[in-house]
Amino acid sequence: MPVQPDPSCPVVDVLIPHYRDPDGLAQSLESIATQDWLDPAAAAAQLRVIVLDDGSDPASLKQVKAHCARFRAQSGQALDLVYEARNRGRPYARNRLLDLAQAPYLAWLDAGDLWYPRKLSVQFAHLAAAEAAGHVPERLWVSCAYDWDQHGRRVPRQQKVPDDPLLALLIGESLRAYLWTLLGRAEAFAIAGRFDPELPRLQDLDYFLTFLRAGGEITVPADPEPLCCYVKSDIGRDARAVAASHARVVAKHATCIQFYPRDTRARIRQKGPVLAARFARANGAHMLALQYLAMAILASPVRSLRLGSRQVVRRVRGAIGQ
């Protein structure tokens, strides 16, 4: 059952940072409007979207205003558009959105990414069940499975919360730090504090780790069906910024990381160069990619050898299959 809204305030504030992607924003807004959690017979808005435009050019901003007006008219939901005179970066935009939020529940969506119709209804139901089971809702984030869309090909990604979610986030295989998968009470987001203004990339990872270290809990519905879609390409991603941001995140959380075994610490350190190599390769910087791969090998030689062996096996199997 949907949570009944206070007539003076929507139940959920959906926070969207935007910069020069009006077409992507339009798709995101449409996906919010189609949530089956919304009651079309309700007299008042049940959610409010807050779009923070971070210094887009006048032509883009004109389109943004039109998309926002269309969302209000067609959905019957509230939307506030706030725009900055100059681009100040994703961490600033997200912190500004936190300042603007007033609803009892918060959710996030990046411009260009999508929610599937069941997202809010499934997550609200799971949150209610978790509270009934004794979990503290003021310290609880509900994440979910999602699709990863690369150039039109969607691959489902499950989210699993193991006994050590902090390590799982640092490794980034079974549990991944993406804000747009989340729903939670405003108090739960408050304990994570602010986004680090010195992190041009991987702000989500740092924010998730800070949340867990402050006593937060992440939970995921048992239903493995993806509830949202990450529509992004590696093209245009700055490999150096990714590597530097990962190093900063590891340094910030070193007091926790130091208690893991040596091999685990090496695996965590290796993650940054591996990511940076992927982005460098996708953007044609092949020499830079090789440099980061060399750094990954130095960070964890044994694991690098294992990964290399698996790739060789996959290629051999592929050749045999042909």
C-alpha positions as CSV (number, residue, x, y, z in Angstrom):
1,M,0.0,0.0,0.0
2,P,1.3,3.5,-0.8
3,V,2.2,5.7,2.1
4,Q,-0.6,8.3,2.4
5,P,0.9,11.8,1.8
6,D,0.5,14.8,4.1
7,P,-1.5,17.3,2.0
8,S,1.0,20.0,2.8
9,C,4.1,18.0,1.6
10,P,4.7,15.2,-0.9
11,V,5.9,11.9,0.5
12,V,9.0,11.7,-1.6
13,D,11.5,14.2,-2.9
14,V,13.2,12.9,-6.0
15,L,16.5,14.6,-6.4
16,I,18.0,15.1,-9.9
17,P,21.3,16.9,-10.7
18,H,21.4,18.0,-14.3
19,Y,24.0,19.4,-16.6
20,R,23.6,19.8,-20.4
21,D,21.5,16.7,-21.0
22,P,17.9,17.9,-21.5
23,D,16.9,14.9,-23.6
24,G,18.1,12.5,-20.9
25,L,16.3,14.6,-18.3
26,A,13.1,14.2,-20.3
27,Q,13.4,10.4,-20.3
28,S,14.1,10.4,-16.5
29,L,11.1,12.6,-15.8
30,E,8.8,10.3,-17.9
31,S,10.0,7.3,-16.0
32,I,9.1,9.0,-12.7
33,A,5.6,9.9,-14.0
34,T,4.9,6.3,-14.8
35,Q,5.4,4.9,-11.3
36,D,2.6,2.6,-10.3
37,W,3.0,3.8,-6.7
38,L,1.3,7.0,-7.7
39,D,-2.4,7.2,-7.2
40,P,-4.0,9.0,-10.2
41,A,-7.1,9.8,-8.0
42,A,-5.1,11.6,-5.3
43,A,-6.0,15.3,-5.0
44,A,-2.5,16.3,-4.1
45,A,1.0,15.6,-5.4
46,Q,2.5,12.5,-3.8
47,L,6.0,13.2,-4.9
48,R,8.1,16.3,-5.7
49,V,10.9,16.3,-8.2
50,I,13.7,18.8,-7.5
51,V,15.9,19.4,-10.6
52,L,19.1,21.2,-9.9
53,D,20.5,22.5,-13.2
54,D,24.2,23.0,-12.6
55,G,25.0,25.9,-15.0
56,S,23.8,24.5,-18.4
57,D,24.0,26.8,-21.4
58,P,20.9,28.9,-22.3
59,A,19.8,26.6,-25.1
60,S,19.9,23.5,-22.8
61,L,18.2,25.4,-20.0
62,K,15.3,26.4,-22.3
63,Q,14.7,22.8,-23.1
64,V,14.9,21.8,-19.4
65,K,12.3,24.3,-18.5
66,A,10.0,23.0,-21.2
67,H,10.5,19.4,-20.0
68,C,9.8,20.3,-16.4
69,A,6.6,22.2,-17.4
70,R,5.4,19.2,-19.4
71,F,6.1,16.9,-16.4
72,R,4.0,19.1,-14.1
73,A,1.1,19.3,-16.6
74,Q,1.0,15.6,-17.5
75,S,1.8,13.9,-14.2
76,G,0.0,16.1,-11.7
77,Q,3.1,15.9,-9.5
78,A,5.1,18.7,-8.1
79,L,8.5,19.8,-9.6
80,D,10.9,22.5,-8.5
81,L,13.6,23.7,-11.0
82,V,16.6,25.4,-9.4
83,Y,19.5,26.5,-11.6
84,E,22.9,27.8,-11.0
85,A,24.6,30.6,-13.0
86,R,27.7,28.5,-13.5
87,N,28.7,24.9,-13.4
88,R,30.1,23.9,-10.0
89,G,30.3,20.1,-10.3
90,R,28.3,17.1,-9.2
91,P,29.2,17.1,-5.5
92,Y,28.0,20.7,-5.1
93,A,24.8,19.9,-7.0
94,R,24.1,17.0,-4.8
95,N,24.7,18.9,-1.6
96,R,22.5,21.7,-2.8
97,L,19.7,19.1,-3.5
98,L,20.1,17.8,0.0
99,D,19.6,21.4,1.3
100,L,16.4,21.8,-0.8
101,A,14.8,18.5,0.2
102,Q,11.9,18.6,2.7
103,A,9.9,15.4,2.2
104,P,10.0,12.6,4.8
105,Y,11.5,10.2,2.1
106,L,14.2,10.8,-0.4
107,A,15.2,9.1,-3.7
108,W,17.7,10.0,-6.4
109,L,17.8,9.9,-10.2
110,D,20.6,11.1,-12.5
111,A,19.5,12.8,-15.7
112,G,19.4,10.2,-18.4
113,D,18.9,7.2,-16.1
114,L,15.5,5.5,-15.7
115,W,13.1,4.1,-13.1
116,Y,10.9,1.2,-14.1
117,P,7.2,1.5,-13.1
118,R,7.5,-0.8,-10.0
119,K,10.5,0.9,-8.4
120,L,8.8,3.0,-5.7
121,S,6.0,0.5,-4.9
122,V,8.4,-2.4,-4.4
123,Q,10.8,-0.3,-2.3
124,F,8.2,1.2,-0.1
125,A,6.7,-2.3,0.5
126,H,10.2,-3.6,1.4
127,L,10.9,-0.7,3.7
128,A,7.6,-1.3,5.6
129,A,8.4,-5.0,5.9
130,A,11.9,-4.3,7.1
131,E,10.6,-1.9,9.8
132,A,8.0,-4.5,10.9
133,A,10.9,-7.0,11.2
134,G,12.7,-4.7,13.6
135,H,15.0,-2.7,11.4
136,V,15.4,1.0,12.2
137,P,14.0,3.0,9.3
138,E,15.9,6.1,10.2
139,R,19.1,4.2,9.4
140,L,18.0,2.1,6.4
141,W,18.5,2.5,2.7
142,V,16.6,0.3,0.3
143,S,18.6,-0.5,-2.9
144,C,17.6,-2.7,-5.8
145,A,18.7,-4.7,-8.8
146,Y,19.1,-2.7,-12.0
147,D,19.9,-2.9,-15.7
148,W,23.2,-1.5,-17.0
149,D,22.6,-0.1,-20.5
150,Q,25.7,0.3,-22.7
151,H,24.9,1.5,-26.2
152,G,21.3,0.1,-26.1
153,R,22.2,-3.3,-24.7
154,R,20.8,-3.9,-21.2
155,V,22.5,-6.3,-18.8
156,P,20.8,-7.0,-15.5
157,R,22.9,-6.5,-12.4
158,Q,21.8,-8.0,-9.0
159,Q,22.5,-6.3,-5.7
160,K,23.3,-8.5,-2.7
161,V,24.1,-7.4,0.8
162,P,26.6,-9.8,2.4
163,D,27.7,-9.9,6.0
164,D,30.4,-7.3,5.3
165,P,28.7,-4.7,3.0
166,L,31.5,-2.2,3.4
167,L,34.0,-4.6,1.8
168,A,31.4,-5.6,-0.9
169,L,31.1,-1.9,-1.9
170,L,34.9,-1.5,-2.0
171,I,35.2,-4.5,-4.3
172,G,32.1,-3.5,-6.3
173,E,31.0,-6.9,-7.5
174,S,28.0,-8.1,-5.5
175,L,27.0,-4.7,-4.1
176,R,27.5,-1.4,-6.0
177,A,27.2,2.2,-4.8
178,Y,24.6,4.0,-7.0
179,L,22.4,6.7,-5.5
180,W,19.7,6.2,-8.1
181,T,18.9,2.7,-6.8
182,L,18.0,4.1,-3.3
183,L,14.9,5.0,-1.3
184,G,15.1,5.9,2.3
185,R,13.9,8.3,5.0
186,A,15.4,11.7,5.1
187,E,17.0,10.9,8.4
188,A,18.8,8.0,6.9
189,F,20.4,10.2,4.3
190,A,21.3,12.8,6.9
191,I,23.6,10.4,8.8
192,A,25.8,10.0,5.6
193,G,26.5,13.8,5.8
194,R,27.6,15.7,2.7
195,F,29.2,14.8,-0.6
196,D,32.9,15.3,-0.7
197,P,33.6,18.4,-3.0
198,E,37.1,17.0,-3.7
199,L,35.7,14.0,-5.5
200,P,34.9,14.6,-9.2
201,R,34.1,10.9,-9.5
202,L,33.1,8.1,-7.2
203,Q,31.1,10.4,-4.9
204,D,28.5,7.6,-4.5
205,L,31.0,5.1,-3.2
206,D,32.4,7.5,-0.6
207,Y,28.8,8.5,0.4
208,F,27.8,4.8,0.8
209,L,30.9,4.0,2.8
210,T,30.3,7.0,5.1
211,F,26.7,5.9,5.6
212,L,27.7,2.4,6.7
213,R,30.5,3.6,9.0
214,A,27.9,6.0,10.6
215,G,25.7,3.0,11.5
216,G,23.6,2.8,8.4
217,E,22.2,-0.3,6.9
218,I,21.5,-1.2,3.3
219,T,18.8,-3.7,2.3
220,V,17.6,-5.1,-1.0
221,P,14.2,-6.6,-1.9
222,A,14.2,-10.3,-2.5
223,D,12.7,-9.8,-5.9
224,P,15.6,-10.0,-8.4
225,E,13.8,-8.0,-11.1
226,P,15.6,-4.8,-12.0
227,L,13.8,-1.7,-10.8
228,C,15.8,0.9,-12.7
229,C,18.3,1.4,-15.5
230,Y,21.7,2.9,-15.7
231,V,22.1,4.5,-19.1
232,K,25.7,5.6,-19.4
233,S,28.7,5.1,-21.7
234,D,32.4,5.0,-20.8
235,I,33.0,7.5,-23.6
236,G,34.1,10.9,-22.2
237,R,35.0,9.6,-18.8
238,D,38.2,11.0,-17.4
239,A,40.5,8.1,-16.5
240,R,42.8,10.2,-14.4
241,A,40.0,11.7,-12.4
242,V,38.7,8.2,-11.7
243,A,42.1,7.0,-10.5
244,A,42.6,10.0,-8.3
245,S,39.1,9.8,-6.8
246,H,39.5,6.1,-6.0
247,A,42.8,6.8,-4.3
248,R,41.2,9.6,-2.2
249,V,38.3,7.3,-1.2
250,V,40.7,4.5,-0.1
251,A,42.7,7.1,1.9
252,K,39.6,8.5,3.6
253,H,38.5,5.0,4.7
254,A,41.9,3.6,5.5
255,T,41.2,3.2,9.2
256,C,38.6,0.5,8.2
257,I,40.5,-1.0,5.3
258,Q,43.6,-1.6,7.3
259,F,42.0,-4.4,9.3
260,Y,41.4,-6.5,6.2
261,P,44.0,-9.2,5.2
262,R,46.9,-8.1,3.0
263,D,45.5,-9.7,-0.2
264,T,42.1,-8.0,0.4
265,R,43.7,-4.6,0.8
266,A,45.7,-5.2,-2.4
267,R,42.5,-6.1,-4.2
268,I,40.8,-2.9,-3.0
269,R,43.8,-0.8,-4.1
270,Q,43.7,-2.5,-7.5
271,K,40.1,-1.4,-8.2
272,G,41.0,2.2,-9.0
273,P,43.7,1.4,-11.7
274,V,41.4,-1.2,-13.3
275,L,38.5,1.2,-13.6
276,A,40.8,3.9,-14.9
277,A,42.3,1.5,-17.5
278,R,38.7,0.7,-18.7
279,F,37.8,4.4,-19.2
280,A,41.2,5.2,-20.8
281,R,40.7,2.3,-23.3
282,A,37.1,3.3,-24.1
283,N,38.3,6.8,-25.0
284,G,41.2,5.7,-27.2
285,A,44.0,6.5,-24.7
286,H,45.6,3.1,-25.1
287,M,49.0,4.0,-23.6
288,L,47.4,5.5,-20.6
289,A,45.3,2.3,-20.3
290,L,48.5,0.2,-20.3
291,Q,50.0,2.4,-17.6
292,Y,46.9,1.9,-15.3
293,L,47.0,-1.9,-16.1
294,A,50.6,-2.0,-15.0
295,M,49.6,-0.2,-11.7
296,A,46.9,-2.8,-11.2
297,I,49.3,-5.6,-11.6
298,L,51.7,-4.0,-9.1
299,A,48.9,-3.5,-6.7
300,S,47.9,-7.2,-6.7
301,P,50.1,-9.4,-8.9
302,V,48.4,-12.7,-7.8
303,R,44.9,-11.5,-8.6
304,S,46.0,-9.9,-11.8
305,L,47.4,-13.3,-12.9
306,R,44.2,-15.0,-12.0
307,L,42.1,-12.4,-14.0
308,G,44.5,-12.7,-16.9
309,S,44.2,-16.5,-16.9
310,R,40.4,-16.3,-16.9
311,Q,40.4,-14.0,-19.9
312,V,42.7,-16.4,-21.8
313,V,40.4,-19.4,-20.9
314,R,37.3,-17.4,-22.1
315,R,39.0,-16.6,-25.4
316,V,40.1,-20.2,-25.9
317,R,36.5,-21.4,-25.2
318,G,35.2,-18.8,-27.6
319,A,37.5,-19.9,-30.3
320,I,36.6,-23.6,-29.8
321,G,32.9,-22.7,-29.9
322,Q,33.4,-21.0,-33.3
